[in-house]
């Protein structure tokens, strides 16, 4: 298998993996604990791949290393898993909806 075929095969596998993760997340759409567990698993997978596989695969040759850095720069930078800020979680919690569509805090003002 040549490099182009390997890249195509990898792209197909990555697209399948992304679709599977999306379907799994969608199946737990209303379950914040399950979605949090999924996010934690993705973060741990990212860390494991980076520390145990990627670092060991870094090129020892300057020319190949430069090509890797160029690819990182041209293809969107370093992969990053953004963490939700606690403030964002608290903001969504501070305005819960009552069953009649009013914020709960306003229900008790009448």
C-alpha positions, 0 to 999 in steps of 0.5 A, a space after each residue: 500500500 502506498 502513502 496515498 492509499 494509506 492516507 485515503 484509508 486513514 481518512 475513511 477510518 477517521 470519518 467513520 470514527 467521527 460519525 460513531 462518536 457523533 452518534 454515541 453523543 447524540 444517543 446521550 443528548 439529554 444525559 450530561 453525565 454520560 456526555 461528560 464521561 464521553 468528553 473525558 474519554 476523548 481527552 484521555 485518548 488525546 493525551 494517550 496518543 500524544 504522550 505514548 505514540 505521537 512523541 515517539 513518532 516525531 522525526 529525527 531529521 530536520 527536513 522531515 521535522 520542518 515538513 511536519 511543522 509546516 503541515 501543522 501550521 498550514 492545516 489548522 495548528 495543533 489539535 486542542 481539546 477545549 474545556 468548557 469554562 465553569 462560568 459558562 456552566 453556571 450561566 446556563 444553570 442560573 436561568 433554568 426554565 420552568 415547565 411553563 416557559 418562564 425562568 424559575 426565578 421569576 415564578 416566585 416573584 408574583 
